[in-house]
């Protein structure tokens, strides 16, 4: 992520294609917050809830929205 991608005070939606363990979204949120921006929500096309990634993201006080959830994988 480039340091000029967001500015202090920006409100950001983090979007990913898939939430498995939640590591990618949490890492992106950490970088965004270090730049002084606010993560208002995260979103993904697909969630694999059995891997608890969405729960980890929500546990970090970041709302999560997904289009599809595939359970039992």
N, C-alpha and C positions, 0 to 999 in steps of 0.2 A: 504494500500500500504506500502510495506517495504521500509525503507530509503535507502537500497542498491539496489533497483530495477533499478534505473537509476543513472548515474553519471553526474557530472557537464560537460557541453559541449555536452552531447548526443543529438541526433536528434531523436524525438519520433513520431510515429504514434499512435494515440489513436483510438481503434476500439471497437465498441459496437454493440449489436445485433439490437437495436431499438432506434431511436431518437423520443421522445415524447416532453417533455418540454426542453430538452437539459441539464438538471441538472447534470446527471451522467457524461457526457463528460466534462462539465465545471468544475466540482469538481475534476475530474482526472487531468485535465490540470493545475488547481491551484496547486495541490500537486506536479506535475512534475516540474512546474516552480520554486516552492520553493526549489527543490533539485538542481536547476541550469541547468536543461536540457531545450531544446527547443522543443516545440510542433510544428511540421511542417505541420501536417494535421490531421483531424479526419475523421473517416469512420464508416459507419453502413450498415447493411443489409437492414433495413427498416426505412423509414422516414414517420412520420405523420405530414405533413407540416401545416395542419390546427391548430396545437398546437404551432406553431412558434418556435420550438426548434432549427431547423437549422438556422433560422434567428438570434436567440440569440447567437449561437456559432459563426456564421459569424460576428456578431456585436462585438465579442471579438477578432476579427482579426485572427480567426482560420479557414482555409479552410475546407469545408465539402464535402465528397463524399458519396453517398448512391447508393445502387443497385436498390431499389424499393421505390416508394412513393405511399402511399394510401391516397387519398384526400376524403373529405366529410364524415369523421367519426364523 
